[in-house]
Amino acid sequence: MKNIVYISPNFPDDFKYFVKSLKNQGARVLGIGDEAYENLSPELKESLTEYYKVSALQNYDELTSACHYFENRYGHIDSLDSNSEYWLVTEAHLREDFNIDGLKPADMPKIKNKSEMKKVYRSIGLRVAEGAVAHTLDEAKKFLESIEWRFPVIAKPDSGVGASDTFKIHSMEELEEVFQIKPDIPYIFEEFIEGQIVTFDGIADDHSNVILFGCHVDSDGLMNTVNDNLDSYFHSLRDVPVELERIGRACIKAFEVKRRFFHLEFFLTKTGEIVPLEVNIRPPGGGLELFNYAHDIDIFEIWANMIVNGEYHVDYERKYYACHVGRKWCYHYEHSHDQLVSEIPEIVSHGIYPEVFASAMGNEYYIVRTPSKERLYEIIGAIQAKH
């Protein structure tokens, strides 16, 4: 029986299904978290062989104590995961310290630092947004000079999650303001690329082969959604552009993604060019349900089967458009929740997000599926219509 340590099995809430699926596939699942055991859901408790509570998941010494305890009690740890980008570096250090297969600290720069990602993209012949890490205002001005002072430019943490602390800068005055308010961490400044966000999401096997993938398009992009407090939606594609699939597969090989989820983001420009934005070695945020509803599969079981049994063959087809539609409670909407669920049969799921996700995903969300793209956009309009 394989020993699999899962970090933060209770958050986000739907990640409990990873734990449940690991158990279903025959693994011994050992959880580490900072939530009291009695507060875990009954379903999660049933899926865990044992749970080790720490005072804070940021305390590395406590995490190593937990792993030593599990190792002494159950033997060598075969796998360690959280499926969360937030814990990616922590996971890597634990794998190195306990001789566990998977990503190690040496693998982190090219999948965490946007400046290093650009080197990988260029190595396979892709054009990237021109950019440079700038620690000072003078360094940022030097970069702007190199692109002939073309505003706007984007400034964001070189190693960061989501669109937090990201700025769209339109003038020298705004540039100077950013250096007064931004966190004191390395920032990358990039030329602005106009285009729709499109993703390449899925699971890779031991040899960086894609065993399952889907593509999603975004309404406004995460940065605009957060900075302008917009409602958002994103939906799967039934027909994946051939060039996007080719580039996506090439990126998975180049970044050496193995036995992991991946979430690659690209700009699709008006001329049809595909320009890479960034790589994330995690499931797409809010996209796991979309995979299941779009393909009539159980992605949690597929992932667990790969981790536990090394099963890499998956049969699936894109039957539906599946869409995540967010609503923010700061707005007054034309249709109540009761009206929506009673009048729109294509709504297959509804949920509430923790406050930490609200700025990007919405306070509440609806999952919609339909084979018709025209009908999909009618439903999105109805859900997000405001007074």
Summary of the structure (lengths in Angstrom):
residues: 387
radius of gyration: 21.4
end to end distance: 56.7
largest distance: 61.8
contacts: 1243
relative contact order: 0.11
helix: 39%
strand: 25%
